[in-house]
């Protein structure tokens, strides 16, 4: 097992190197630069600004310096917000994205599993059709529609919840629902189909024949085998939630890391683009590793070579 | 490289591909529809005001500053989002009157201007302190100004100090000795400034953020980190207590401010909400009290005017125009440029398309400058336009090469460009392609003069016609037209030396009439600023530069009895 983890860590080094290199050069291919402004800056000043950030050096020298700093986990100052370093931007933004992702996941589990169970137990009945209809809606409606709709109802009509911003628990509710909804419906579907399968198993029929209560069957006998696929979905789902919240962060003005993905590319903030891309790449690699290790624990039959 | 001719639809589509984020663009397209539904729904409540009107429980003023400030260092900043924060943290020699923006005593109690207009002597007040207890002295200004001009600082706004003697030479490295720059502390409380030319707006510049003093001991100690909440020291009405990037900046009243008795807010929160629809939701639900500077989405604007008392639209000293690249045919021909200008129905663009209070006009200097009247420009005249185009050798547009109109990707710019395209096709029979680019590429294209016609907007830094007319000088870095006119340059040089204000205005008017005759630019309209301000906020007034000193703002809890005018008091 340790050997497996070590090998995976070693393999991830060239992967990260490739990600860093590709991003560096793609970014530099885009026209314009970070210190362009509508107001023309005298050429002497422009030259001074370029020199201050080392942008006047040959590209390969810049690339070398960048790799050297990256190896020391120093992502440099942001070019768009020069009073901040990219390390700081990530340190401030990532916990927010993580919180949002976790809140969304809690919502997805809290709503998805009970709904799925209900639909499976009442299979073919009105409740089942109703929940599956809602699920279809939940899958097909994108977050940029759900978000404003929720805001309209709960913030601007009922005045129950704040429409945006981040900091208190009530500000977390709407974004967590918006972001978590597609995952909730996915989990509900997963739970429903799995539970339907499980309930058809012989051992369940045996339990029923012995007169075990319906609740006890669900809780004692069907629970673990039903939740297995849900648990294995959690790892990728969390990574996806944390990295995929750009739209929700925008709608609810949440100071997470997602927005830098888009905005720093527009403002040619080279260091921030590189920093966030490399950070997310590392995060995804780590998340995948954790999931693989977790599989191994959950199902010892899995072999890694 | 040959570019495929673009229709409006493909422009939008390629724009979407270029941003590599279709979700994002789809969002941008759907949101207005949704937002509009929300707006209409809220109108059903038939309130006189947009959203909640209950003052916040605490004595706090909250506004949406828009973008995250790039700098809090006044010597480095360039944007008005940064300015709003700096104006609370620092105070210059003079400060702006909140209604008229005219300079009034700030750190300088009084000043003397020599008859030749070249020497200013400022006498500083004695009670002014930095927030760490140091006294504010004339040396702090000398340090701050020479720091901005120091080539090593690489301040992007250093050129605003160029009216000062030797400032330009020092900034560009042609002069090494900083003591030659025309700013000098005669003693702790006397500052003498010598100018290169007697520019009449210099006193106004002393209200400007680039000329704020900075605390040398803090700047030297902490370097680029000096504006962090834990380090920063200011001399303004407020001090910084929290800064969460891309979220909020929290300020509280500075008890050491010399005029602290007049500051009636305990705290100010400036949010950095970029999405306009999110921002307006925050305003509607009463989470923010002020939406400055066009943070009202443009598709809301036509529905707000005249319906909500907390909405206002004010003409701004800012020009929307198109820059023509005059270096190659057919646009090197003055007749062609005139034909283009005469074929634009500006009123249709402002009154039917935009409907946001913009003032249509062919004048280059925007309307609303006291004491200045633009000479007549090329107003809408399609017959004359067609005649001029024929005279230039393209009767009915025959033989006219297909040229390109570039703009940065934004819905409003696109709609305007499409309208222009149609007008030129209808009135002149010429076909112009539209080309959108995202901001950074667009700026590069225009500065490299790789455009034919490109969108341009300019906001005055100080209320003077020169803020615009300087742009068209052949040596000006912002002149992306390639147009050079010796007579124009001579008039501008003469205006700078002229000490008689009336004579100076005449010279500037003559200069503008050359622009309006030669037309290296096609002016469309003067901007307007659309804002929302809760009726309980007092002390914020509409101004032509969209600058709003917040020192004396207050929250009136009894506004329902006393009325919603921004004048008035809160006790």
Interface residues (C-beta under 8 A of the other chain):
Chain A: X30 X31 X32 X33 X35 X36 X37 X38 X39 X40 X41 X42 X43 X44 X45 X48 X49 X51 X52 X77 X80 X81 X82 X83 X84 X88 X89 X92 X93 X142 X144 X145 X148 X149 X151 X152 X155 X156 X157 X159 X162 X163 X164 X165 X166 X246 X247 X250 X251 X252 X253 X255 X259 X262 X263 X266 X267 X268
Chain B: X21 X23 X24 X26 X27 X30 X31 X34 X35 X37 X38 X41 X42 X51 X52 X68 X69 X70 X71 X72 X73 X76 X78 X151 X152 X154 X155 X156 X157 X158 X159 X171 X172 X173 X224 X225 X227 X228 X244 X245 X246 X247 X248 X271 X272 X273 X274 X275 X277 X278 X279 X281 X282 X284 X285 X287 X438 X439 X440 X441 X443 X444 X445 X447 X457 X476 X477 X478
